[in-house]
Amino acid sequence: MTKKKRHSLLIALLMLVLGLALSAFGRSLLAGKDSSSERIAHYQETLLEYEALEAQNQRLIDQNEQLEAKKDVLIASLEGHEDLDQLLKERETYAVVAGLTAVEGPGIRIVLQDRIEYDPTIHPIEAIVHDKTVLHVIDILKANGAQALAFNGMRLTAVAKIGCIGPTILCYDMRQMPPYVIEAIGPIEDMANAIAADAYLKHITNPEIGIRMNVAVENNLELPSFSRTGDYRSQINLLELR
């Protein structure tokens, strides 16, 4: 092969490599464009869904305000009724029991956390906090005089709707994350002693199982009403595209 032919062959190979490189670069640009378009479309879809939920939430707020206004009118119509004071006291009592009013008072705060560095291959399943663990603590507190309860800042009604889907604990269908905080207003000494004496809690908090539990006495706990449960509007300020 002559020197001229070798030179031509090298140029041809270089052109081929350059062509392949340009082709790959073009495909990457198109793929990036498609990916960006998908992200924008997903963002717009999420934004529309958020706006629809926000509008629905506002409609529910308006309906609630209308019902509250009707309630006030009905109560006002009872002015002068001899049993009005008794009815209002009963209403207030039932509202507290149902968790419909914010309350405050002395109580205890219990924090439950999974075992540190939990490994399902070597540690027992009891080493992570389950819904039954939370419900067990709540039952103890109720049995020892708890008058109002909250779980991770969510007020509990007479029927605590707490369940589990896999490793995830749900409270009134809302996902909860550790640490799991249970707050109870009531007789501090009775509740704290019952928690400390419970055999099951002693079992799961021993070093072999490793559940971490902390009990703190609080002179004044403030628990929200159930109607404020799950209101995250104050925490939402914008949607971001990443």
ABEGO torsion letter per residue (X at the ends): XBAAAAAAAAAAAAAAAAAAAAAAAAAAAAAAAAAAAAAAAAAAAAAAAAAAAAAAAAAAAAAAAAAAAAAAAAAAAABGBAAAAAAAAAAAAAAAAAGABBBBEBBBBBBBBBBBGBBAAABBAAABBBAAAAAAAAAAAAAAGBABBBBGGBBBBABBBBBBBEABBBBGGBBBBOBBBBBBBEBAAAAAAAAAABAAAAAAABAAAGBBBBBBBBABBBBBBAAABGBAAAABABBBBX
